[in-house]
Amino acid sequence: MENSQKQLEENKAIVNAVFKAITDGNWSYVTETFADDAKVWVAGDMPISGNHTKDFVRGLEAGNPAMFPNGMSLTPKAMTAEGDRVAVEAETYGEHFSGKTYNNFFHFLLVIRDGKIQEWKEYMDTKHASYTFFGE
């Protein structure tokens, strides 16, 4: 039992470190934390919605600093871990290069294996995201 509790705490620490790295703009750390065969899924019908690979994360590493020149925070509000899964309620805040404020609320479901993010599922207010990123 102690070993499994330790693993749950380690998985939560990985997720916290990734969220902190996003907030700090340390996208290379974020990318390194994803497994090479990671699966990423984003809710909605936006151009960024659907199934992706680790290349999607590499694209964020390349593009996010330009989208949020003054940075963007991603703050976990609550976190639950069970097995290799970590569920997170979070809030993001930043000024998009368009001048729009991006303040969205998320639920993430992550699968952590061998210290790497294997799966990342991202649920959010897609209407707010689409308006901010795509003007729709």
Salt bridges, closest charged atoms under 4 A:
GLU9 OE2 - LYS12 NZ 3.61
GLU10 OE2 - LYS6 NZ 3.79
ASP24 OD2 - LYS20 NZ 2.55
ASP36 OD1 - LYS54 NZ 3.26
ASP55 OD1 - ARG58 NH1 2.59
ASP84 OD2 - ARG113 NE 3.14
GLU91 OE1 - LYS77 NZ 3.46
